[in-house]
Amino acid sequence: MKTVFSNTQLAHAPAQEISDGELKPAVEIPSRAEIVLKTVRERNVGEIVAPEEFPVRPLHRVHAPEYVSFLESFWEKWTAAGRSREAFPFVWPIRSLRQDVQVEHIDGLLGRYSMDAGTPLGENTYKAARASADTALTAARLLLDGEKSAFALCRPPGHHAGYDFFGGYCFFNNAAVAAQYLRDYGLHRIAILDVDYHHGNGTQALFYDRPDILFLSIHADPKHEYPYFLGFADETGEHAGTGFTRNWPLPLGTDWDSYTPALEEACRWLLVYKPEALIVSLGMDCYENDPISGFKFKSEDYIRLGQRLAKVGVPTIFLMEGGYAVDALGTNCVNVLEGFEG
């Protein structure tokens, strides 16, 4: 299995984040990708290739052009306002506030294009996020060229990013960009299976009214876990997309044995849908020692996950999402890939 990775993704290197009412050291850091890449090499998973550089059009197929432009021009506007450290939004146009006005101040724009205060933007965020999207797109291109599987080592992750907002450490929705690219280049039915500990709210929202992209997510119950306001079992799609979204919110403390019934049900949906390609949003934060998780996966459980997904028998892209137990991240991630290949 080929691994796609760009060193440019390491340029986004946040120092801090806002969490639990405090300013804490950031957990979505470059070493996440570096340890996975090191393990891919050590265990000879396969060839490591650099991504192609794609034009902006595939991003515009998923994200609002003005949002993409905001991220591209952010640092210039931020420094023009006299700021030099990484940025956090602090005000949002919610409920009784107006959303139809065109604000110009950078603080207003940060609120307009964000969903939380815990996702810092820095000087190199845009170019790292573009490289991450290119990584996902290159993996999609490999499938179109005949590869049966590929691993997109994306960082920063993407599944919380929506049409016109960032959050949850995500800026461009890599899974959605790759899925739309596969649709635009000839495939008719794409499935996205999100196994990150947190619900992929951005991915769900982007395809909620469409029958051509099936979205399945197994995650921590949003009544108790981020992103809180999406990912419930009664969310199944709307309009033409009715029935093409499925969520399995699971209780905190879930281990592999408790997780397996939901995974089996998701795989049955894949069997019924018969996708031409499967994109796995591969969050590794179900691991028992992950600092922001409440699930209890062990490292060997990731081998079982890969083995089960192989039985689906569909060309598959594994696309890196979350996972913050850095020391174990490479082992857990490669366990999935080897389980799938083996």
Secondary structure, 3 states (H helix, E strand, C coil): CEEECCHHHHHCCCCEEEECCEEEECCCCCHHHHHHHHHHHHCCCCCEECCCCCCCHHHHCCCCHHHHHHHHHHHHHHHHCCCCCCECCCCCCCCCCCCCCCCCCHHHHHHHCECCCCCCECCCHHHHHHHHHHHHHHHHHHHHCCCCEEEECCCCCCCCCECCEEECCECCCHHHHHHHHHHHCCCCCEEEEECCCCCCHHHHHHCCCCCCEEEEEEEECCCCCCCCCCCCCCCCCCHHHCCCEEEEEECCCCCHHHHHHHHHHHHHHHHHHCCCEEEEEECCCCECCCCCCCCCECHHHHHHHHHHHHCCCCCEEEEECCCCCHHHHHHHHHHHHHHHHC
